[in-house]
């Protein structure tokens, strides 16, 4: 193998590297200039960027030498995802932590030795902070594609990137459609921190990255056969109350979509439902029996106003009954046999009001009610418990529900037990507990509650219930 010849830089060449200036382009005139240079000199002849993106330019004494564009990561990249080691769902929720070096151009007559690798080093040094300032979250990992017909990825290799092999030669043509282009690209990637991959695939992201996952909308993971099974049940039990001539979105399909959104932990505001619907592919929309547009032949998603009209007209108790029935079809009746019942209230994002839900220890839905007007979550929780079979169950609720009337309803009306908390901002309750209850530790020799765990809750024994 021939020995690589060492390149000795001249004084002027070294001076360029030592005084290379990196600028983040945010002025419209500068961006327009950079886009024109990319369209003219880059082999792709296209400066279009997808999703979140930023642009850099490298200059020396005011002269532009190189341009670098960064954009959102590829949706599906098997080699990259295997390299990181995360699951498909983790990838979907955390993909925003990756940036793609979409364009890299050394301008004509500016080919200085080591210029591009120095440019890359300086961009990577500030990329995460710049992305945070512009888009509200950091970057932990970078990727790029190199066409081996024109380049060999030398600057990436010199900058510590790893070649993961070639793509399979397909490009995205639509939301859920790909075309084969017969031009595989090299895949290059690099973590921005040594432990980035371990943190990206961890069960919980670091706090400084958590905003990425929090901002990601829930996606629909239901397969077409599951949706068809749900539709069959809904069409049997639901009666359409609208005119058939206006049914681009049948009631069964709309309720089915709402049920899937609820199962995917989507807050039940109409705006959230519309955003969830946009995540469905054509096969899922077709399984819901939505009609296709005559011009495009594509099935459209229902809008926010469509969801509002349906939610205002549908019977809430009937919807809950159907949801429980479908859950039992998927999970079996044992899904409701857990003897722990957790009561929790949630504000409706992008909607008015509050809803109180009941789930068991495995997270399976048991029922819900809307908080009545001019009342609060406590009243709604008592109404919800009145609808459930609670005999022999253990009710767990937060400090808001630590009050005499709720405890009495659980003990004497339902024959259940409760486990409540008391916070520091409830001095009256604390004082009452000191008078009515005797605090003691749980004896290891006695039978402990089945659900005792690291709840940070002390148990109290009633000395005189009639006092």
GIQUILIN-V103343 format. One record per backbone hydrogen bond with DSSP energy under -0.5 kcal/mol. CO is the residue of the C=O (numbers start at 0). NH is the residue of the N-H. If there is no record, write none. Layout:
BEGIN
co:CO nh:NH
co:CO nh:NH
END
This chain:
BEGIN
co:5 nh:7
co:6 nh:8
co:9 nh:13
co:10 nh:14
co:11 nh:15
co:12 nh:16
co:13 nh:17
co:14 nh:18
co:16 nh:19
co:20 nh:58
co:22 nh:24
co:22 nh:56
co:23 nh:25
co:26 nh:30
co:27 nh:31
co:28 nh:32
co:29 nh:33
co:30 nh:34
co:31 nh:35
co:32 nh:36
co:33 nh:37
co:34 nh:38
co:35 nh:39
co:36 nh:40
co:37 nh:41
co:41 nh:44
co:49 nh:71
co:51 nh:71
co:53 nh:69
co:54 nh:24
co:55 nh:67
co:56 nh:22
co:57 nh:64
co:57 nh:65
co:58 nh:20
co:59 nh:62
co:62 nh:59
co:64 nh:106
co:65 nh:57
co:66 nh:104
co:67 nh:55
co:68 nh:101
co:68 nh:102
co:69 nh:53
co:70 nh:99
co:76 nh:80
co:77 nh:81
co:78 nh:82
co:79 nh:83
co:80 nh:84
co:80 nh:85
co:86 nh:90
co:87 nh:91
co:88 nh:92
co:89 nh:93
co:90 nh:94
co:93 nh:96
co:94 nh:97
co:96 nh:139
co:96 nh:140
co:97 nh:72
co:98 nh:100
co:98 nh:142
co:99 nh:70
co:99 nh:101
co:102 nh:68
co:104 nh:66
co:104 nh:106
co:106 nh:109
co:109 nh:111
co:111 nh:114
co:113 nh:117
co:114 nh:118
co:115 nh:119
co:116 nh:120
co:117 nh:121
co:118 nh:122
co:119 nh:123
co:120 nh:124
co:121 nh:125
co:122 nh:125
co:122 nh:126
co:123 nh:127
co:125 nh:129
co:126 nh:130
co:127 nh:131
co:128 nh:132
co:129 nh:133
co:130 nh:134
co:130 nh:135
co:130 nh:136
co:131 nh:135
co:139 nh:191
co:139 nh:192
co:140 nh:98
co:141 nh:189
co:142 nh:100
co:143 nh:187
co:145 nh:147
co:145 nh:185
co:146 nh:149
co:146 nh:150
co:152 nh:156
co:153 nh:157
co:154 nh:158
co:155 nh:160
co:156 nh:159
co:161 nh:163
co:161 nh:188
co:164 nh:186
co:168 nh:180
co:168 nh:181
co:170 nh:178
co:173 nh:176
co:176 nh:172
co:176 nh:173
co:178 nh:170
co:184 nh:166
co:185 nh:145
co:185 nh:187
co:186 nh:163
co:187 nh:143
co:188 nh:161
co:189 nh:141
co:192 nh:195
co:194 nh:198
co:195 nh:199
co:196 nh:200
co:198 nh:201
co:205 nh:208
co:205 nh:209
co:206 nh:209
co:208 nh:211
co:208 nh:212
co:209 nh:213
co:210 nh:214
co:212 nh:215
co:218 nh:220
co:222 nh:226
co:223 nh:227
co:224 nh:228
co:225 nh:229
co:226 nh:230
co:227 nh:231
co:228 nh:232
co:229 nh:233
co:230 nh:234
co:231 nh:235
co:232 nh:236
co:233 nh:237
co:237 nh:239
co:242 nh:245
co:243 nh:246
co:245 nh:247
co:247 nh:290
co:249 nh:253
co:250 nh:254
co:251 nh:255
co:252 nh:256
co:253 nh:257
co:254 nh:258
co:255 nh:259
co:256 nh:260
co:257 nh:261
co:258 nh:262
co:259 nh:263
co:260 nh:265
co:261 nh:264
co:266 nh:268
co:268 nh:272
co:269 nh:273
co:270 nh:274
co:271 nh:275
co:272 nh:276
co:273 nh:277
co:275 nh:278
co:276 nh:279
co:280 nh:284
co:281 nh:285
co:282 nh:286
co:283 nh:287
co:284 nh:289
co:285 nh:288
co:290 nh:299
co:292 nh:296
co:297 nh:292
co:302 nh:306
co:303 nh:307
co:304 nh:308
co:305 nh:309
co:306 nh:310
co:307 nh:311
co:308 nh:312
co:309 nh:313
co:313 nh:315
co:314 nh:318
co:315 nh:319
co:316 nh:320
co:317 nh:321
co:318 nh:322
co:319 nh:323
co:320 nh:324
co:321 nh:325
co:322 nh:326
co:323 nh:327
co:324 nh:328
co:325 nh:329
co:326 nh:330
co:327 nh:331
co:331 nh:334
co:332 nh:335
co:333 nh:336
co:338 nh:393
co:339 nh:360
co:340 nh:342
co:340 nh:395
co:341 nh:358
co:343 nh:356
co:345 nh:354
co:346 nh:348
co:347 nh:350
co:349 nh:270
co:352 nh:347
co:353 nh:370
co:354 nh:345
co:354 nh:356
co:355 nh:368
co:356 nh:343
co:357 nh:365
co:357 nh:366
co:358 nh:341
co:359 nh:362
co:363 nh:359
co:366 nh:357
co:368 nh:355
co:371 nh:374
co:375 nh:379
co:376 nh:380
co:377 nh:381
co:378 nh:382
co:379 nh:383
co:380 nh:384
co:381 nh:385
co:382 nh:386
co:383 nh:386
co:383 nh:387
co:384 nh:387
co:387 nh:389
co:389 nh:392
co:392 nh:394
co:392 nh:416
co:393 nh:340
co:394 nh:418
co:395 nh:342
co:397 nh:400
co:398 nh:401
co:400 nh:402
co:402 nh:406
co:403 nh:407
co:404 nh:408
co:405 nh:409
co:406 nh:410
co:407 nh:411
co:407 nh:412
co:408 nh:412
co:408 nh:413
co:409 nh:415
co:414 nh:391
co:416 nh:394
co:418 nh:396
co:422 nh:425
co:425 nh:429
co:426 nh:430
co:427 nh:431
co:428 nh:432
co:429 nh:433
co:430 nh:434
co:431 nh:435
co:432 nh:436
co:435 nh:462
co:436 nh:438
co:437 nh:460
co:442 nh:445
co:448 nh:451
co:452 nh:454
co:458 nh:439
co:460 nh:437
co:463 nh:466
END
